[in-house]
Amino acid sequence: MKKPWIMVLFTLLLSVLLVACNNAEEKVANQTQKEKEEIKEEPSIYPLTYTDALGKEVIIEKEPKRVISLMHVLYPDVLLALDTKPIGIANADTMFNLWEAYQSFVEEQTFTDIGDVRSPSLEKILELKPDLILAASGVHDQLYDQLSAIAPVVYLNQRAMSTDQELAVTEISKVLGKEQQGKALLEEVSKKITDGREALKNFTAKGETVVFTSVNTKEGFWIYGKNIAPTNPEHGLGIKVPQNYPEDMTKEVSMEGMSVLNPDHLFIFLDKSGITMSEEEFLKSYEESAVWKNINAVKNKNIYIVDRSLFAQDAPIATMYGIDIVVDLLKDKYD
């Protein structure tokens, strides 16, 4: 009499076990497929071939991790903005490591000085064991054989980059295989500029002129061209400059030349490298000059002493830093 019930119970237990096993197998199968999809990597862009400013095709076998820059300090800026931290920089100790725009990076990492831009130390470069070297055409051409024996070397047109605010990001992002990130970076800089123009609309409406300069030991000035971010009329803040202001290149003017420009506002960069005069030296040597005292910016106390990194025009980190400084100093003038 008990056997039918035993058979029913056995059948039920067997059904439960089969269902559980099937569910477990299905779960394992799904999980395995999911794991496979998660670990599936995007196709590698390497090896990457880049035709540089010397017309040489450079093959970069894998993502560069140990990059050295022999170029002006504005271009290591681009590397950092693209999340590539250079291990060696020309003029690191005399310029890059001292500029305020880069202090947050300097606090996190040591950037080794590999000598002057025009005469880098091959011994230091070799010691750092780079996997990519960035050099400037027209500056380091004679070092090609020595540099290429150490690591792949890419020559970039530094002169062209100095007059084109986007070219450095565009080309360096190609070298690093980060073109999409480069485009996003340019959009970020563009937004910073757009927001800055909006913040300064009351100031610019007044039409007062601004000059951006550094001082030299001859009681004169180096005027920075209109191409820098604060004064660029199309791709910058569009702040008004005096007539006969230089377009692109730095121009040296005397004290009398500055009085002819006669700006309403005067930004002067000083730095800790010794390349420019100290603030104390500047004030002491200029404050007794009758010509200096008659410049509008001096008479109206519109002199702004700022860090040298404010004057970058093609370096995204320094450009955004500089825009913040300029906007903060001028936005409340006529609100």
C-alpha positions in Angstrom: 0.0 0.0 0.0 2.9 2.4 0.7 4.8 1.8 -2.5 2.7 4.1 -4.8 3.2 7.0 -2.4 6.9 6.3 -2.3 7.0 6.3 -6.1 5.1 9.7 -6.2 7.5 11.2 -3.6 10.5 9.9 -5.5 9.2 11.4 -8.8 8.6 14.8 -7.2 12.1 14.9 -5.7 13.6 13.9 -9.0 11.7 16.7 -10.8 12.8 19.3 -8.3 16.5 18.2 -8.6 16.3 18.3 -12.4 14.8 21.8 -12.4 17.5 23.0 -10.0 20.2 21.5 -12.1 18.9 23.0 -15.2 18.6 26.4 -13.6 22.2 26.1 -12.2 23.5 25.1 -15.6 21.7 28.0 -17.2 23.0 30.5 -14.6 26.6 29.2 -15.1 26.2 29.4 -18.8 24.9 33.0 -18.7 27.5 34.1 -16.1 30.3 32.6 -18.2 29.0 34.4 -21.3 28.7 37.7 -19.4 32.2 37.3 -18.0 33.5 36.7 -21.6 31.7 39.9 -22.7 33.1 41.9 -19.8 36.7 40.8 -20.4 36.5 41.2 -24.2 38.9 44.0 -25.0 38.6 46.7 -27.7 40.8 46.1 -30.7 44.2 47.6 -30.0 45.2 50.7 -32.0 48.8 49.7 -31.7 51.1 49.4 -33.5 50.4 53.0 -34.5 52.0 54.8 -37.4 52.4 58.6 -37.3 54.0 60.7 -40.0 55.9 63.5 -38.2 57.0 67.0 -39.1 60.2 65.7 -40.7 58.1 63.5 -43.0 59.3 60.3 -41.2 56.8 57.5 -40.5 57.2 56.6 -36.8 55.9 53.3 -35.6 54.8 53.2 -32.0 54.4 49.6 -31.0 52.4 50.0 -27.8 50.9 52.7 -25.6 53.7 55.0 -24.5 54.2 55.0 -20.7 57.5 56.7 -20.4 57.4 59.8 -22.5 60.1 62.5 -22.6 59.4 66.0 -24.1 62.3 68.1 -25.5 59.8 70.8 -26.5 58.8 74.1 -24.9 56.9 73.6 -21.6 53.6 74.3 -23.2 53.6 70.9 -24.8 54.2 68.7 -21.7 51.0 70.6 -20.7 49.2 68.8 -23.5 50.5 65.5 -22.4 49.2 66.0 -18.9 45.8 67.2 -20.2 45.6 63.9 -22.1 46.4 61.8 -19.0 50.0 61.0 -20.1 52.5 62.0 -17.4 55.9 62.7 -19.0 58.9 61.4 -17.0 61.3 64.0 -18.4 60.8 67.6 -19.5 63.2 70.2 -21.0 63.6 73.2 -18.7 61.6 71.4 -16.0 63.4 73.0 -13.1 63.8 76.4 -14.5 60.2 76.8 -15.9 57.7 73.9 -15.9 58.1 72.9 -12.2 57.8 76.6 -11.1 54.7 77.6 -13.1 51.6 77.9 -10.9 49.4 76.2 -13.5 51.2 72.9 -12.9 51.7 72.9 -9.2 49.1 70.2 -8.5 50.9 67.9 -10.9 54.3 68.8 -9.5 53.1 67.9 -6.0 52.1 64.4 -7.2 55.0 63.5 -9.5 58.6 64.5 -10.1 59.3 65.8 -13.6 63.0 65.3 -14.3 64.8 68.2 -15.9 66.6 66.9 -19.0 68.4 70.2 -19.8 67.6 73.2 -22.0 65.2 72.9 -24.9 68.0 73.7 -27.4 70.6 71.5 -25.8 69.0 68.6 -23.9 71.2 66.0 -22.1 71.3 62.8 -24.0 72.8 61.1 -21.0 69.8 62.0 -18.8 67.4 60.9 -21.6 69.1 57.5 -21.8 69.0 57.1 -18.0 65.2 57.6 -18.0 64.6 54.7 -20.5 61.8 56.4 -22.4 59.5 54.6 -24.8 58.7 57.7 -26.7 60.5 61.1 -27.3 58.8 64.2 -28.5 61.1 66.7 -30.3 60.7 69.9 -32.2 61.4 70.2 -35.9 63.8 73.0 -36.7 65.2 72.7 -33.1 66.3 69.1 -32.6 66.8 67.9 -36.2 70.6 67.3 -35.7 69.8 65.0 -32.8 67.7 62.6 -34.8 70.2 59.7 -35.0 71.1 59.9 -31.3 67.5 60.2 -30.1 66.1 57.5 -32.4 68.8 55.1 -31.1 67.3 55.5 -27.6 63.5 55.3 -28.4 61.0 56.1 -31.1 61.1 59.9 -31.6 58.3 62.0 -33.1 59.2 65.5 -34.4 56.3 68.1 -34.1 56.1 71.5 -35.7 56.4 73.6 -32.6 56.4 76.9 -34.5 53.1 76.1 -36.2 51.6 75.1 -32.9 52.6 78.4 -31.3 50.1 80.2 -33.6 47.3 77.7 -33.6 45.5 77.1 -30.4 44.2 73.6 -31.4 47.1 72.1 -33.4 49.2 70.9 -30.4 46.2 69.0 -28.9 45.2 67.6 -32.3 48.6 66.3 -33.2 49.8 65.0 -29.8 46.5 63.2 -29.4 47.1 61.5 -32.7 50.6 60.4 -31.5 49.1 59.0 -28.3 46.2 57.3 -30.0 43.8 59.5 -28.0 42.1 61.5 -30.7 38.6 61.3 -29.2 40.0 62.5 -25.8 41.8 65.3 -27.7 38.5 66.4 -29.2 36.8 66.4 -25.8 39.7 68.4 -24.4 39.3 71.1 -27.1 35.6 71.3 -26.3 36.4 71.7 -22.6 38.8 74.6 -23.4 36.2 76.1 -25.8 33.5 76.0 -23.1 35.9 77.6 -20.6 36.5 80.5 -23.1 32.8 80.9 -23.8 31.9 81.0 -20.1 34.7 83.5 -19.6 33.5 85.8 -22.4 30.0 85.8 -20.8 31.4 86.6 -17.4 33.4 89.6 -18.8 30.6 91.0 -21.1 30.2 94.1 -18.9 33.9 94.7 -18.8 34.4 94.3 -22.6 31.4 96.5 -23.3 33.4 99.4 -21.8 36.0 99.1 -24.5 38.9 99.6 -22.2 42.3 98.3 -23.5 44.4 95.6 -21.9 48.1 94.7 -22.5 49.7 91.5 -21.4 53.4 91.8 -20.9 56.5 90.8 -19.0 59.3 93.2 -18.0 63.0 93.0 -18.8 66.1 94.4 -17.2 66.4 97.2 -19.8 63.3 99.0 -18.3 61.3 97.7 -21.2 58.6 95.1 -22.0 57.9 92.0 -24.0 54.4 92.3 -25.4 52.5 89.1 -26.0 50.7 88.8 -29.3 46.9 89.0 -29.7 46.8 85.2 -30.3 46.9 84.4 -26.5 43.6 83.2 -25.0 42.6 86.5 -23.1 42.9 88.7 -26.2 42.2 86.4 -29.2 39.1 88.1 -30.8 37.7 84.8 -32.3 39.0 82.0 -30.1 39.6 83.8 -26.8 38.0 86.2 -24.4 38.2 89.0 -27.0 39.5 91.6 -24.6 40.3 94.8 -26.4 44.0 95.6 -27.0 45.5 99.0 -28.1 46.1 99.8 -31.8 49.3 98.5 -33.3 49.3 95.6 -31.0 51.3 92.6 -32.3 49.3 89.7 -33.8 51.2 86.6 -33.0 54.8 87.0 -32.0 56.2 88.5 -28.9 57.4 92.1 -29.4 59.8 94.1 -27.3 58.9 97.7 -26.6 60.5 100.4 -24.5 58.9 102.4 -21.7 58.1 105.1 -24.2 56.5 102.4 -26.4 54.3 101.3 -23.6 53.2 104.9 -23.0 52.2 105.1 -26.6 50.1 101.9 -26.2 48.8 103.5 -23.0 46.6 100.6 -21.8 43.8 101.0 -19.3 44.8 97.7 -17.7 48.2 96.1 -17.6 48.9 92.4 -16.8 52.6 91.7 -16.0 53.9 88.3 -15.6 56.7 87.5 -13.2 58.1 84.0 -12.3 60.5 82.3 -10.0 62.9 81.2 -12.6 65.0 84.4 -12.9 64.1 84.8 -16.5 62.0 87.8 -15.7 62.6 90.5 -13.0 61.2 89.9 -9.5 58.2 91.9 -8.4 60.4 93.9 -6.0 63.0 94.7 -8.7 60.2 95.7 -11.1 58.5 98.1 -8.7 61.7 99.6 -7.6 63.1 100.3 -11.1 59.8 101.5 -12.6 58.0 103.5 -9.8 60.2 106.6 -10.2 59.7 106.9 -13.9 57.6 109.9 -15.0 56.7 108.1 -18.2 55.5 105.0 -16.2 53.4 107.2 -13.9 51.5 108.7 -16.8 50.3 105.4 -18.2 46.5 105.0 -17.7 46.8 101.6 -16.0 49.3 102.9 -13.6 47.3 106.1 -12.8 44.1 104.1 -12.2 45.9 101.3 -10.2 44.9 98.7 -12.8 48.2 96.8 -12.7 48.0 93.0 -12.2 51.1 91.0 -11.3 50.4 87.4 -12.3 52.3 84.1 -12.9 54.0 83.5 -16.2 51.8 80.4 -17.0 48.9 82.7 -17.6 50.2 83.7 -21.0 50.0 80.3 -22.7 48.0 80.2 -25.9 48.2 76.6 -27.0 48.5 74.7 -23.7 45.0 73.6 -22.4 45.8 73.4 -18.7 47.6 76.8 -18.6 45.0 78.4 -20.8 42.2 77.4 -18.6 44.2 78.5 -15.5 44.9 81.8 -17.2 41.3 82.4 -18.1 40.2 81.9 -14.5 42.7 84.4 -13.3 41.8 87.1 -15.9 38.1 86.6 -15.3 38.5 86.8 -11.5 40.5 90.1 -11.8 38.3 91.8 -14.3 34.7 90.5 -14.0 33.8 92.8 -11.1 35.3 96.0 -12.5 32.1 97.3 -14.0 29.3 95.0 -12.6 
